[in-house]
Amino acid sequence: MEKDVIKIKIPLPPDDGSGGEAEWVWAKPAADNSFVLKNVPTFAKGLSYHDVVKIKMEDGIPVFDSVVRRGGHSTYRIYANSNRKAPDIVKVIQKLEEMHCEMENATDKIIGVDVLPEADIYAVYKILDDAERADILEFQEGHCGHPLK
């Protein structure tokens, strides 16, 4: 983990599938009292790795307030139908990694996918959609930070 990082609380809606009230992400201080997200927000929607955010302090805890600037990444959540180590899931993950995606394991069945700016977002979506149609996984888009055609 990088030096000088803090944990920021991102409140989640009551019906969130994670079962938690919040997601905690690492962030590095930036200019103008803002912070750069340094890991994949797996459950929080509307955020991606490397986004620059503002926080507010609540009872001494840094809490997400707003997005200052987008970092150009996109985020997906994979819900493996078996577990993330199953051969079919491993194949999908390997394909995604070859396409400039990075994975962050949340649980045995849930994986956060960071789609780097140089990735072809349409090709990544197709891999996920094909895997979902093959009943290997389900996926959700957390945030699309890529320019769309």
N, C-alpha and C positions, 0 to 999 in steps of 0.2 A: 504494500500500500504506500502511496506517496506520503511525503511529509506535509505537515500543516493542514491536514484535512479534518473536517468536522462531520458529524452526523446531523442530517436535517430530517425532520419529521414531515412526512407528507400524509395528511389525513385521508382516509379512504371512505367511500360511501358505506352506509350501514349494510347494504346488500352485496358488498364486494365478495367475490368468490374465494378470496384468501382466508376469510374468516377473521381477519385482523382489523383493528381500528385505524392502523396507520402502517405505512411503509417507511423504513429508515434508509436513507441513501448517503453515501459519502460525497462530500463536496469540498472543493478547494477555494479559498478566498480569492477574489478577483478585484478589479477596480470598482470604485463607487459603491462599496458595501454590497457587492453581488458575489455569487458563488457559482462555480462551474461544477456540474454533476460529474462524478468520477466513477459511477457504476450504473448498471442498467436498472431503471425503475421498472421492475417486473410487473407490479400490480397497479401502480398509479398510472392513470390514463392521461394523455396529453403531454407527456414528457419523454425525453430521450437522453441518452448519454451525451455529455458535453454541452447540453443546454446551459445557458447562464440564467440564474434565477435570483430573485430577491427573497429575503426571509423576513419574518417578524418574530419577535421574542414573545413567548407565552410562558409565564411562570419559569423563566430562565432557560427555556428550551427553544432552539431555533426551529421555526416552523415555516414550510414553504408558503410564499405569498403570491408570487407571480413570475412569469417568464419575461426576462429582459431581452434575450437574444437566443435564437435557435442555433444549435451546433451542427446541423446538417445530417444528423443520424436519424434513423427510424427505429421503432421498437415493436416487436411482436412477442406474444406469449404462446408457448407451445404447451399443450396439455396432452401428455403421452397417454394413450389408451392402456398400455401395460405399465412400463416404467422406462425411464430415460436410458437405461442400459440395454434395452431390448434391441436385437439386431436391426429391425426395421427403423427404429428411431435413430440408432447410431448412424445408419446410412444417410438418413435425412440430414442429420447434424453435420456429417462429413461433407455432404454436398453444399450445405449452407456456408460452412467454414471456407470451402474453396471459392465461394462467391463473395468473399469479404464480409462475412458475418462473424460475430463473436458471441459465445454462449455464456450465460451465467445461470447456474443451477440454483433454483429456489427450493425445490423439494425433489423427491424421487420421481415425481411425475410432471413437475412444472419447471419450464426452462424459459428464461428471459433471453430474447434474441436481439442483439445490437447489430443493426444493419449499418455498416460504415458508409460514409458519403460516396466512396468510389464504387459501391455495389450497384448493380442494376436492380432497382426495386421491383420492377415487373417480373424479372426472372426469379427473384427470391419469393415473391408472392405466388408464382406458378408452382414452385417446388412445394410450398406449404399447402396450397390448394389441392394439388395432386395427392399429397400425402393424406390430407383430410378426406378426400373422395375415396381413397383406398382404405379408409377406416384405421389408419395408423395413429393419427393424432387429431386433435382439434386445435385451432389457433385463433387468436384475437389480435387485432392491431391495437397497440397502445398509443402509438403516435406515428404519423408519417411526416418525416422531415425532409424527404427527397422532393425535388421538383417533379411535378407530374406533367405528362405529355398532353 
